[in-house]
Amino acid sequence: MLRHRYCSRLLIASIIGRLSLGMVPVALILAAQAEGHSLASASLLAALYGIAPALGLPLLGRLADLRGLLLPCYLGAALVAVALGTLAVAGTAHLPLAALCVALAGAGCPPLEGGLRSLWHAVLPDDAHVRTAYTLDSSTQEIVYVTGPALAIAMATWLSPAAALALGAAVTVAGSLAFATAPPARAWRAAP
């Protein structure tokens, strides 16, 4: 399946772009605790980040249905980069600002998973390959939730929790750009 044109690129870009989903909650807890907040406050920020995609992804998905994948991937990546970048610079000392940045970063998560699933039929020759792709995609999702926290902890330990947040923004932008610029993603349009 991965030998078919664009399949590897789309899958790897999607995983990289979604790494922040595993990184940011851990980085938020480390950043908030480093700035003297309680574990409860830090956990609330992480929980807000976990809930926010439930609000943002349906809107970005609807935008993808109307305009294709390019715009929501770029828009989401830009929102995540600005929100996490602001958080990395400003820190979590001012909790209302931190909560706003966290909510925007979560809500801005680009629709990479849904986009990838909609592209399998366009890049693979038959239903058997598509079923294999869904299985592989589901399995590789675990990379996000195993590697992401490990990356956040390593970056926070090596440099700082702010650097872990900045890395979360960077992987979202890099993965989203690599995904959205692939020819199948640029050409994709929702079925009427």
Secondary structure, DSSP 8 states (H G I E B T S, - for coil): -TTSTTHHHHHHHHHHHHHHHHHHHHHHHHHHHHTT--HHHHHHHHHHHHHTHHHHHHHHHHHHHHH-SHHHHHHHHHHHHHHHHHHHHH-SSSHHHHHHHHHHHHHT---HHHHHHHHHHHHSSSHHHHHHHHHHHHHHHHHHHHHHHHHHHHHHHHT-HHHHHHHHHHHHHHHHHHHHTSHHHHH-----
